[in-house]
C-alpha cells in the first residue's frame, strides 16, 4: 500500500527542503457527516520549545464530486468549506496549488456529504518539509526566541543582526522565496541528466519487484524533480535514497493507478541524494513504464550549506541559517 504523509516522513527529510507527492486511493470515501475519512493528521514533529521544521501542504488534486469536500487544518487554521468542494477543483486530476504551512499540526480529511460511501475515489496531495531559517521562524511565530546556536551565528555578523532580521521580516523584506535560491544555486550548477534515468521500462518478474540504482559523480548530488507512471498502471512506484529505507514502503511510495492527470503531466518532487537513488516498481509480472525527472547537480559550498551538508560556523553559513542568503 502506498504511504501517507506522517511524522516519520518529516524525520526522513534529510536535505534542507524536500517535497513529496502522495496518493490516497483509489479508495472508499465514507458516507455521512459523522464518517469523515482522515487522510493524515500529524503533530509533534518539533521538540517542544523548538521550531526546527515546517510541513507545508502545497497542492491537492481529487476526483470531482459535488458531494465531497476536502478539509485541511494547519496550526489551528481551517480551510473555508466553501473552497473545499472537489467539483470546484480542476478537472482531469490536475493539481490545485495551495499553501498551508504548519509547525504544530497538519491534517487533511475527506468529507463525503452524500450519506453513502463513494467507491474508487482518488486524492493526490503534495507536502513540502523544510528546515526553517531564523527569518522564517519569525514569520511563523513573531514571539520566537532564537536558540543558542542562532544567537552565536548572529554574533558572527554583528550585534544587531537578530533585531535587523526581525525588522526586515516585519517590513516584508524577508524571508526570501525558496524558488529564488533554487534558481540561483541549482539551475546554474545543473549537469547533464543521468542517462539511465530517461523514460524507462521496469520489467517485473516472479519476484514482484524491479529496480534501478542511480548514483551521482563524487562531489555532486542527484535531484528528483518529478515522477510519472504511464497508463495508470496497477503498480507501486517506490524511491529510497542514501541507504535510508522504510520497511515495506519507501520515502516515496505512490500508487500507479493514481497517475491519471490530464496530458500525462508528471507530479512535482524535491528529493535529494548524495549517494544513490533506488527506484523500484512493485507489481505483478509485466512491463511498466516510468518517467523520472532526475538531475545531477554540482555541489557548491553555498548549496551544500542550504542542504545541511556543510555546517561549519562561518559568516556565510550564518547568513544561510538566519535566512539572509
TALINNOR-V741598 format. One record per residue. RES is the residue in one small letter. D_CENTER is the distance of its C-alpha to the mean C-alpha in whole Angstrom. Layout:
res=RES d_center=D_CENTER
res=RES d_center=D_CENTER
This chain:
res=x d_center=19
res=x d_center=15
res=x d_center=13
res=x d_center=12
res=x d_center=9
res=x d_center=11
res=x d_center=13
res=x d_center=13
res=x d_center=9
res=x d_center=9
res=x d_center=12
res=x d_center=11
res=x d_center=9
res=x d_center=12
res=x d_center=12
res=x d_center=11
res=x d_center=8
res=x d_center=5
res=x d_center=2
res=x d_center=3
res=x d_center=6
res=x d_center=9
res=x d_center=12
res=x d_center=15
res=x d_center=19
res=x d_center=21
res=x d_center=22
res=x d_center=25
res=x d_center=24
res=x d_center=27
res=x d_center=30
res=x d_center=31
res=x d_center=30
res=x d_center=30
res=x d_center=28
res=x d_center=24
res=x d_center=22
res=x d_center=19
res=x d_center=16
res=x d_center=14
res=x d_center=16
res=x d_center=15
res=x d_center=16
res=x d_center=18
res=x d_center=15
res=x d_center=17
res=x d_center=21
res=x d_center=23
res=x d_center=24
res=x d_center=21
res=x d_center=18
res=x d_center=16
res=x d_center=12
res=x d_center=11
res=x d_center=8
res=x d_center=8
res=x d_center=8
res=x d_center=8
res=x d_center=10
res=x d_center=12
res=x d_center=15
res=x d_center=18
res=x d_center=21
res=x d_center=24
res=x d_center=26
res=x d_center=28
res=x d_center=28
res=x d_center=25
res=x d_center=23
res=x d_center=19
res=x d_center=19
res=x d_center=16
res=x d_center=17
res=x d_center=16
res=x d_center=18
res=x d_center=21
res=x d_center=20
res=x d_center=20
res=x d_center=20
res=x d_center=23
res=x d_center=24
res=x d_center=26
res=x d_center=23
res=x d_center=21
res=x d_center=23
res=x d_center=22
res=x d_center=25
res=x d_center=24
res=x d_center=21
res=x d_center=21
res=x d_center=23
res=x d_center=22
res=x d_center=18
res=x d_center=17
res=x d_center=14
res=x d_center=15
res=x d_center=13
res=x d_center=13
res=x d_center=12
res=x d_center=13
res=x d_center=12
res=x d_center=13
res=x d_center=15
res=x d_center=17
res=x d_center=16
res=x d_center=13
res=x d_center=15
res=x d_center=15
res=x d_center=18
res=x d_center=20
res=x d_center=24
res=x d_center=26
res=x d_center=29
res=x d_center=32
res=x d_center=33
res=x d_center=33
res=x d_center=30
res=x d_center=28
res=x d_center=27
res=x d_center=25
res=x d_center=22
res=x d_center=19
res=x d_center=16
res=x d_center=12
res=x d_center=9
res=x d_center=6
res=x d_center=4
res=x d_center=3
res=x d_center=6
res=x d_center=9
res=x d_center=12
res=x d_center=14
res=x d_center=17
res=x d_center=21
res=x d_center=21
res=x d_center=18
res=x d_center=19
res=x d_center=22
res=x d_center=20
res=x d_center=19
res=x d_center=22
res=x d_center=25
res=x d_center=27
res=x d_center=25
res=x d_center=27
res=x d_center=26
res=x d_center=26
res=x d_center=29
res=x d_center=27
res=x d_center=25
res=x d_center=29
res=x d_center=30
res=x d_center=28
res=x d_center=29
res=x d_center=33
res=x d_center=32
res=x d_center=32
res=x d_center=35
res=x d_center=36
res=x d_center=34
res=x d_center=31
res=x d_center=29
res=x d_center=31
res=x d_center=31
res=x d_center=27
res=x d_center=28
res=x d_center=30
res=x d_center=28
res=x d_center=25
res=x d_center=27
res=x d_center=29
res=x d_center=25
res=x d_center=25
res=x d_center=22
res=x d_center=19
res=x d_center=19
res=x d_center=16
res=x d_center=13
res=x d_center=14
res=x d_center=18
res=x d_center=17
res=x d_center=15
res=x d_center=18
res=x d_center=20
res=x d_center=19
res=x d_center=17
res=x d_center=19
res=x d_center=23
res=x d_center=22
res=x d_center=21
res=x d_center=23
res=x d_center=24
res=x d_center=22
res=x d_center=22
res=x d_center=25
res=x d_center=24
res=x d_center=21
res=x d_center=22
res=x d_center=22
res=x d_center=24
res=x d_center=26
res=x d_center=25
res=x d_center=28
res=x d_center=28
res=x d_center=31
res=x d_center=33
res=x d_center=30
res=x d_center=27
res=x d_center=25
res=x d_center=25
res=x d_center=22
res=x d_center=22
res=x d_center=22
res=x d_center=20
res=x d_center=22
res=x d_center=22
res=x d_center=25
res=x d_center=26
res=x d_center=24
res=x d_center=22
res=x d_center=18
res=x d_center=16
res=x d_center=13
res=x d_center=11
res=x d_center=11
res=x d_center=11
res=x d_center=13
res=x d_center=16
res=x d_center=18
res=x d_center=22
res=x d_center=24
res=x d_center=22
res=x d_center=23
res=x d_center=23
res=x d_center=21
res=x d_center=18
res=x d_center=16
res=x d_center=15
res=x d_center=13
res=x d_center=14
res=x d_center=15
res=x d_center=17
res=x d_center=19
res=x d_center=17
res=x d_center=17
res=x d_center=16
res=x d_center=20
res=x d_center=20
res=x d_center=16
res=x d_center=14
res=x d_center=10
res=x d_center=10
res=x d_center=12
res=x d_center=13
res=x d_center=16
res=x d_center=18
res=x d_center=20
res=x d_center=17
res=x d_center=17
res=x d_center=20
res=x d_center=19
res=x d_center=22
res=x d_center=22
res=x d_center=20
res=x d_center=18
res=x d_center=14
res=x d_center=11
res=x d_center=8
res=x d_center=6
res=x d_center=6
res=x d_center=8
res=x d_center=11
res=x d_center=14
res=x d_center=18
res=x d_center=20
res=x d_center=19
res=x d_center=16
res=x d_center=18
res=x d_center=17
res=x d_center=19
res=x d_center=20
res=x d_center=22
res=x d_center=24
res=x d_center=28
res=x d_center=30
res=x d_center=30
res=x d_center=28
res=x d_center=25
res=x d_center=23
res=x d_center=20
res=x d_center=18
res=x d_center=16
res=x d_center=15
res=x d_center=16
res=x d_center=17
res=x d_center=19
res=x d_center=19
res=x d_center=22
res=x d_center=21
res=x d_center=23
res=x d_center=24
res=x d_center=22
res=x d_center=19
res=x d_center=19
res=x d_center=20
res=x d_center=16
res=x d_center=15
res=x d_center=17
res=x d_center=19
res=x d_center=22
res=x d_center=23
res=x d_center=27
res=x d_center=28
res=x d_center=29
res=x d_center=29
res=x d_center=27
res=x d_center=24
res=x d_center=25
res=x d_center=24
res=x d_center=21
res=x d_center=20
res=x d_center=22
res=x d_center=20
res=x d_center=23
res=x d_center=22
